[in-house]
């Protein structure tokens, strides 16, 4: 966090000054480790084993916050008798289809509770043509598709829908209740197993376990902070679920000083999922409709229309979004232009799109604020894909590698690509930087903050807002007068944003449209005001309120000394300016604070409402003893003791009966490329992992003597992501002038590497070179009877800029998490002293490694070992 998110880390240091214990778990010793009370070195990709052992420690020693767990989680819910765990199936859950590498979660359900997916939840990888008829058995088989790949984002404001609440055993003694299943599932995750899998000693493990559990309960809370690298694994979603299970057992969710902070950091990764740049969701995590399933609006919202919790109002959110898009053209008679929306017909995620470029299926591509030739996994695949396009638009501050690969990319040097044979027409359009434009961005804690323009952009540089607004106007002008029905969605689109005095698109107007307006055209104040009759329009329901009272709430900057510690007048946090979501959990079931020390939101019996330091995340006048009638739906079905108001049962899910593609509980699997066997189960890798088959994406075999070491990538403070904003600046270049690799003294001695000298790092994809940094910051790890060495690689370098070098991401194989399609960034490699070969000799060098490793290039995804 200190290395990659230094501005936010100041508050960690403030907490330490006040007595907080800081624990840093990371493969390498960094700036964070230097100020932490304890640094715990861990083998990259083994986090579930570590977190699972902490869960086991809590459960086996009765250290959970029992009153919180019983009242606020699904620990008491009873699971179907047909469910089988990894303990019984040697690393698999019941319902696995080995031919499709896919789970049917029917047996994962609660006893007596039929589960249904959130509306629109179907497998985006399932092919569906526009004329395909819906499956007549689809309603009966909803459970088969609700957990499918790329669904996790659409549960960003709550879990998938359950038709009714489960049977519960509040004593937690039933052998099939979630609590007992958890205990059995994590029983084998012991300190000794952690040492064998992660390389963490039992003594270090116990120090972490004692610190965490002693700082949790009624009087104390602990927080988890993880950087986005935690998602870069084939089990990334389950790593984060492991942390969520642990924090929930300890009562650290919905309470001040608790929670899990995803260090999304730089503007505006959070905004890119809220107002999505993802293929599978619409604004506010509304799922994209599927071509083969959703022929009308009612069918789309049917599964959620009767659900418990605020997802039950999904039709209001969706209709308001459609009104925002198409205004007067969206009427009840035409289902508010629902048919204008595109439909999913398959997987359109990033890496699948790159594969489509290589295969000739994708002809044009926009690269905006990204540099895939350097910043994405398997850079060679990215460059081969872009070289096969008809046209490519690159918008950036500098002439990045994704704009110049056709003349100076690594494949030009090796002869695998020839400049004169690349037919891609590339348009480079200069972009305004963050200080050269005004607008809102959304940061780590879901906070919208407004930036005023500091300086005018130079020359032809323009903001993204201006670019897309102008592009939309030009497309609409070209289609003007068209009678083709296919053009109606563009021609009917509301696209009339006002301009500022200096001739730029007014971002305030866009933010106000996102906020939403009511029947009289005035700005709305909360998403609870949205209607399903077309009388409200809202560009993103979770952002409703950011322009309340016709004031840009994101622009507020009241100093902290003029308000309380929650600082509710600094920026605006979705939803409803609520700083901690699910904060009803900060009070006991009877509505009183768990402790005076951690008092945050509580029930004021005299006033008959919830009150406190924050905006209550609850129906404000619903008393703690309220029991909803059995036939209640939507928000009316939320009980007075159900703080997790976006979940359909009102509880935090320790066990996921639906919505996760690779199992209801986190399970340790080895990365697709691993030097060791999985000591917990016969199942070596995540059985549902997504493979991408292409000759440019071969996978190294596991347990290979040819590729005996582990590599992983990371950021440096002095450089920014793919380097386009930092490798071009002399002062930052001076601080980190060359690409380097970090290795332990033991590995340096084993391979003859000299500190300050050159090393060549090789995988089945390519070889790169870097300067050698021999350091004890990267420790040798003892796993059972073998040593495992890790090679650390900062990933910022490429062929352009003041400082240049090979890109470590060229080494990475693309095998993905089945929930969100994010690649694993841990792989195996070899490292040798000296510089890599040049020209065609480089491909010969890598081919020799493939031959010796036995990589079958006719089936390049077959290098991993399953069972």
Secondary structure as UniProt FT lines:
FT   TURN            2..4
FT   HELIX           6..17
FT   TURN            18..19
FT   STRAND          23..25
FT   HELIX           31..35
FT   STRAND          38..40
FT   TURN            44..45
FT   HELIX           47..60
FT   TURN            61..62
FT   HELIX           66..72
FT   HELIX           74..76
FT   STRAND          77..79
FT   TURN            81..82
FT   HELIX           86..89
FT   TURN            90..91
FT   TURN            94..95
FT   STRAND          96..97
FT   TURN            98..101
FT   STRAND          102..103
FT   HELIX           105..108
FT   TURN            111..112
FT   TURN            119..120
FT   TURN            124..125
FT   TURN            130..131
FT   TURN            136..141
FT   HELIX           142..146
FT   TURN            149..150
FT   HELIX           152..155
FT   TURN            156..157
FT   TURN            170..171
FT   TURN            175..176
FT   HELIX           178..185
FT   TURN            186..188
FT   HELIX           191..198
FT   HELIX           202..214
FT   STRAND          224..227
FT   HELIX           228..231
FT   TURN            234..235
FT   HELIX           236..249
FT   TURN            250..251
FT   TURN            256..257
FT   STRAND          260..263
FT   TURN            267..270
FT   HELIX           271..274
FT   TURN            275..276
FT   TURN            279..280
FT   STRAND          281..282
FT   HELIX           283..285
FT   STRAND          286..287
FT   TURN            291..293
FT   HELIX           297..305
FT   HELIX           310..313
FT   HELIX           314..326
FT   HELIX           327..329
FT   HELIX           332..340
FT   HELIX           350..359
FT   STRAND          364..368
FT   HELIX           372..375
FT   HELIX           379..386
FT   TURN            387..388
FT   STRAND          391..396
FT   HELIX           401..408
FT   HELIX           410..414
FT   HELIX           419..421
FT   STRAND          425..431
FT   HELIX           434..436
FT   STRAND          439..442
FT   TURN            444..445
FT   STRAND          447..451
FT   TURN            459..460
FT   HELIX           464..479
FT   TURN            480..481
FT   HELIX           485..487
FT   HELIX           488..492
FT   TURN            501..502
FT   HELIX           507..515
FT   TURN            519..520
FT   HELIX           527..529
FT   HELIX           541..543
FT   TURN            544..547
FT   HELIX           548..550
FT   HELIX           553..555
FT   HELIX           560..562
FT   TURN            565..566
FT   TURN            568..569
FT   STRAND          572..573
FT   TURN            574..577
FT   TURN            581..582
FT   HELIX           583..586
FT   TURN            589..590
FT   TURN            597..598
FT   STRAND          601..604
FT   TURN            605..608
FT   STRAND          609..612
FT   TURN            620..621
FT   TURN            624..625
FT   TURN            630..631
FT   HELIX           635..637
FT   TURN            640..641
FT   TURN            645..646
FT   TURN            648..649
FT   TURN            661..662
FT   TURN            687..688
FT   STRAND          690..691
FT   TURN            695..696
FT   TURN            702..703
FT   STRAND          709..714
FT   TURN            717..718
FT   TURN            721..722
FT   TURN            724..728
FT   HELIX           730..735
FT   STRAND          740..743
FT   HELIX           745..751
FT   TURN            755..756
FT   STRAND          758..762
FT   STRAND          767..774
FT   TURN            776..777
FT   STRAND          781..783
FT   TURN            784..785
FT   STRAND          786..788
FT   STRAND          790..794
FT   HELIX           808..811
FT   STRAND          815..816
FT   TURN            818..820
FT   STRAND          827..833
FT   HELIX           840..853
FT   HELIX           857..859
FT   TURN            860..863
//
